[in-house]
Amino acid sequence: MSLTVIDLNDTNIRVGKGEQILLNSPGYAVIKDDKIAFGASAEKLNRIYPRSTHDDYWYRLGQEAIQSTSNQIRHNADLAYMQLAEIYEQTGESVKWLIAVPASFSQEQLGLLLGLLKAANYEDVQLIDSALLASINSLNKGAHIHLDMQLHQSVITSLETDEIHKVIKSEVLPEIGLLGIYEQCAKLISNEFINQSRFDPHHRAESEQLLFENIPACLTKLTTSSMSRIDLEYQGNSYSASITQESVQETLFPIYNNIYKHIEDSKKILLSHRFGMLPGFLDGLSNASLLDEFALFTSAKDYSAFLLDAESNTNYLSELPAIRITQKSISSEAASKQTTDITHILINSIAYQLNKQVCYVTAGGKVESSLSTYTQFSIQSDDGHYSIQAENNSHVSLNNVIINDKQLLKLGDNIKIAGSETSSTVIKVS
């Protein structure tokens, strides 16, 4: 049976089966000359046609009248419906649709969403809290906090695990979204272009669009580097500006600080992958881990049997059974065996024996005997156990959680490298 998952976050609506991403569609719509563009194509036009751009229809999902030059569009729900219909056409039918929805949606909006999905031909639909789904494989017994960001707001979700994983409460942080971060960064970067190249990207809509398209990559680089350079080609001329990590962190600190004030730092904090592009954000949290970008889809795959059997088109799932045995529930003897019985690491279907020598792995899955600039992570023996450590500031995840320091490995652990299709599993060969 087939389970197709939609991550309904307007920063980038993602559709996946298993861990395969079928479609990315940011929550943008541009209405021009009665033609409507959605997703990535609309995002590339939003600075060129700002008055024709809509980026808040998921944020303000409802049936209140909005200004529109198209007879097809009366309110935000019309735009949401048309994007859902386009996604359906591009991804095809599914036995069941699992829609991961942020806790910021009201009961009225959830009801409206179900109606839009039905109108767009989504037959068998189950709604689920997106924070719960993304976090579930990283939850141990006790209280946790999940933090996610949308275009116009952020959501803090309190989770608790005992016999079941469940959502306790949620808090919306209005006006703290990705668009606000991009706007602050654009001001900083524009000033650097003026100072370094005598060029103002804000002077023309086309160059401003180019600037905004370069911001995500710039921020991502600055999470691991002290400096990033942006090159813009405009009207046959080339312009460059170097941006420092320190200047971006200083610019964004008021936003960071506003988020910190709403978080209980005593609890285990799980950050969505969207925070992985914010330089220095994790530095302000003492008990935080970064989930990888596939965490939500991996959880859906692991829980697919339960989710396929769940009664559809009824309630919004805000709790799930604790069918995964957590590390804390394993006896000390059994836990020790899980870490000492390791013999090999399976990389792209090839098993490599582990021993006392350090094992270095590249993005392409090549195993080397020494550290190089291509090394993504290393595995070393520690008193009969094996540990993993990220190398060269690479983004490596262990069971969908980004590695920040050395981690002890156990049988069945899954290792992924950001930006690479290489997948590794810790195994025992008998």
N, C-alpha and C positions, 0 to 999 in steps of 0.2 A: 504494500500500500504506500501511497505517496503523501508526504507532508511537506507543504511549501510554506515557508516562513517569511513574513513581512515585518521588518523592523521599522515601525512607523515613527521615525524621528525626522523632523523636517530639515535637519542639517544634511541628511542624505538618507532617503528612504531606500532600504536595501531589501532585495528579495533573494532568498536562497533555498536550496534543497541540500540536506546534509550540511557539509561545509563549503559547498560550491555556491558562490555568489552569481546569480543569474542577471541581476540588474541593479544599477545605482541610479536614483532619481531624486536629486535635491528638491526641496519644497519651494520652487520658484515657478512662476508663470508670467509670461510676457504676452500681452494682447496688443497686436499691431495690425491695423488694416483688416480687422475681423478674423485674423489668423492668430491662433493661440499656440505658443510653445511652452513645454514643460521641462522640468528637470535640468540636466546639464546644459542643454542648448539654451534654455531660458537664463540660466545663471551666467552664461557668457555674454548676455545682452543687457543684464540688469543695470549696468552703469551707463550704457549707451542710451537706453530708453527708460530712465528712472520713473517717469510718470505713467508708463505703460506696464511697469513691473509690479507684481504682487508677490510678497514673500511672507505674509502673515495669515494666510487663509487656513492653515492648520492650527496656528496659534489662536486664532479667533474663530474657530470652526462654529458656524451657526447659520441662521437664515435671515439675519438682518441685512437690509439692502446695502449694497456697496456701489461706488461709482465704477462704471465700466463702459467701454466703447463698443462692446460686443452684445448683441441681443441674446446670446446664449448664456451670458453671465449676469445673474441677478444678485447673488450673494456668495459668500465664501464657500458654502456647501457645494455650489455648482463647480467651482474650481477643484475642490477636493474630489468630487465625483469624477470629473474628467481626467484627473491624474490617475485615479484608481482604475478607470476604464482603460487608459493607455497602458498601465502596468499589466493589466490582465491580458490585453492583446499581445504584448511583447513577451510574456512569460508562458502563456498557454494555460490549459486547464490543470486542475489538481484534484486529487481525491479529497483532500482536506487542506484548508488554509488556516494557519496559525498566525494571528495578527498580534504582534507585541506592541502594546500601547503604553505610553508614559502615564504615570499616575496623575499628571496635570490635567488629563481629560475629566470633565465633570460627567455625572450620570446622564445628563441631557445630551452631552456630546457623544458619549458611548452609544446611546440609543440612536442618535442621528448617524453615527458611523456605521452601525449595523445596517441601517436602511440604505445608505449609500453603497455599501458592499453588495447587498442583495440586488440593487438596481444595476450594478456594474457586472452582474453575472457570477459573483462569487457565491457558490452554492453552499458548501459545507464549511462553516466558519466558526472558529473559536478565538475569543479574545483572551489575552493574558497580560499581566503586568510585566512590562519590559525589564524593570530592575530585578524582579524575581527571577526571570528566565536567564538573564545575563549573568547573574551572581551565583546561581544555584550550585554549580560544580565547585565553587570556592567557599561555600558556607560550611563552617564547623558549628558545633553546638554553642549556642549563645547568641548575643546581639551583634549585628553588623549594620553598617550604613553604606548605601550605594548612592553615588553622585553621578548625574548625567547632565549634559548640556544640549539645549536646542538652539534654534536660531535666535529666539527672543527671550529665553528664560532658561533657568536651570532647575533641576528637581532633586531634592534630597529624600531618599526613601529609607525608612528604618525597617530592617528585616530581623527575624528571629527564628532560630532553629532549635527544635526539641525532637518530638516525634514527627513533626512536619516542618517544612520551610514555609514561612508566611510573612506577608506584609503587615506591619503594625501600624504605620502612619507614613504620611508623606508631607513634604513642605515645598512649595514653589517659591523660587527666588526670581521675581519679575525683573525684567530689564537687564538681567545678567545672562547674556547669550552670546553665541558665536559672532553675530553681526556686530555687536558692540565692541568686541575684541578686535575684529577686523578694522573697524572704523578708527580705533585708537592707534592701531599699528600703521594704518594708511597715513595718518597725520605725521607720525614719527618718520616713516620711510620717505614721504614726500619732502620733508624738511632736509633729510640727508641727500636726496637727489638734487635739491636746490643748492645746497652747500658744496656738494662734491662735483656735480656735473652741470650746474646752472640750468637745470631742466625741472619744470614743475609738472609732474604727472597729472595733477588735478586741473590743469589748464584746459585740457580737451577731454571729452567724454571717452574717446577711444583709448587714449593713453591711461586714463583713470581705470578703465576696464582691465587693461594689461597689468596695471599695478596690483589690483585686487586678485587677479588670477595667480600672481606670484606669491602672495602672502602665505598661503598654507605651507608651501614647500620651504619658504624662508623660516617660518616658525618651527617646523619640524627639525630642520637642520640645527637651529639654535638650541634645541633640547640637549644636544651632545657636543656642539661646537661653540667656541667663544665668538665667532663671527660668521656672517653669511653675506654673500654678494648677490645682488639682484641686477640682471641685465635686461634692459628694455630696448626693443627695436621699434622705432616709431618714425614714419614718413622718411624712410631711408637712412635714418641716423641711429647710432647706437649710444645708449646712455647707461652708466653703471653707478651703483652706490653700495657701500659696505655698511652692514647693520650689525651692531654688537649685541651679544646676549645680555650684557648689563643694561643697555639702554631699553631693550624690550621689557626686561623684567621690571625696571623702574617705571616704565609706562603702564604696565599692566598690574602693578602691585595693588593699587586701590581696588581693582576688580577682584583680585585674588583675596585680599583682606576681607572684602565684603562677604565672600563665600566662607572663608575660615570662621568668621564670627557665628555662623549658623551650624557649625559642625561640632559634634561631641568627639573630641580627639581621643577620648579614653576608649572608644569603641573601635573595632576593626573597620577600616574604611576601604571600600572597593570603588575605584574610579573607572568610569567607562573609558574606552580607548580614545574618545574624543578629547580627553584631557592630556593624552600623550603628546600632543603637539604644542603644549603650552610651556615654554621655557621657565624652569624654576618653580612651577606650581607645586610639585611634590615635595620640594624642600621645606615648605611651610606646614607639612603634616608629618607627624612622627609615627603614625600607625596606619599608613596607607599603602595599598598595592594597586597596580594598574592592570586592568583586565585587557586581554588582547582583543583585536577587532572581530575575531570569530567566536568569542565566548558565547554570545547569545545563540548562534546557530549550532555550536557544539552541544549546548545544553538541550536544545530542541531535538537533536538527533539522539542523545542519550535517553531522553524521556519520551521518545516518539511512540513507543508501545502504549504508554499511559495516555498520551495526548490524543492519539488516534481513536482510543476507546472512549474518551471523555465526551459527554453529551454536548453537542454543538448548539450554536445560536441561542444560548441561554445566558448563563452568568459569565462575568468577568473573573477569570481565575486569578486569585491573589494568594493562593497557597497550593503547595504541591507536597506529596508524600516524600519523606526522606528515604528514597530507595537506594541512594548511594551511601555506602558505608564510609563514614568519615574517619580520618586518621585518629581522632580522639576516641572513637568507639572500638578501635582495634586493641587487643591485649598487647602488653609490652613484648611478650614472647613472639606473637604473630607479627607485630610491627618490626621487630628486629630481623625476623626471617625475610620480610619483604625487602629490607635494605641490604642484607648480607647474601641473599640467594642470587643476586644479579650476576650475570655472566657476559652478556652482550648488549650492544645497542643496535637496534634495527633502523637503518637509514635508507629510505627509498627502496625498501624490499631487500636490502643486503645487510646481513648480520655481521658486525665487527666485534671481535672479542675484546673485553676490557681486562686490563691487568694493572700492575703498579705504575706503568708508564702513563704519563698524561696524554689524553686523546684530544686533539684539536680538530674541530669541524668547521668547514667553510659553508658559505651560503648555498653552494651547489651540492652539498652533501659529501664533499671529499674529506676523508680522514687523513690528517697529517700528524707527524711526530713532533713538530715544533710550531711555536707561535709565529704567525705571519700577519700581514695587513689584511688578509682575506679571512682570517679566523673570526667566527661568529660566537662560538662558545667552546669551552673546554670541560672535560670530565676527568677527575682525578680520584685516586684511591685514598681514603682516609680511615685508617685503622679497621680495615675489613669492610668499609662502606664506600659508596661512591657519591661524589658531589659534583654539581654543575655550576659553572660560573660564566656569565656573559663576558665577551672580550671586545675590545676596540669600540666601546660605547654602543654596541649593537643592541637592538631590541629583540630579545629572546624570551619566549613565554614558556612556562612550565605549567601544564594543565590549565592553560588559558590565562595565567597570571604572569605579567611581565616580571622577569628576574631583576631585582635590585642589588642583591648580594649573593654570596655562595649559598646553595640550597642542597639539602640531602636528597638523594634520589631513592625511589622505591620501584618495585616491579609494576609495570603497567603505566608508568609516567609517560606523558606525551610532551614532546618538545617541538616548538615551532620557531621559525625565524621570520621576522617581519620582512615583507617584500619578497619572500622566497617560497617556492612550492615544496621545499624540502621538509619532510616530516620524519621525526625520529621517535622510537618507542623503546623504553627500557625493558629488557626481557631476560628470561632464563632459558638456556638451551640444555636439554637433558638427553 
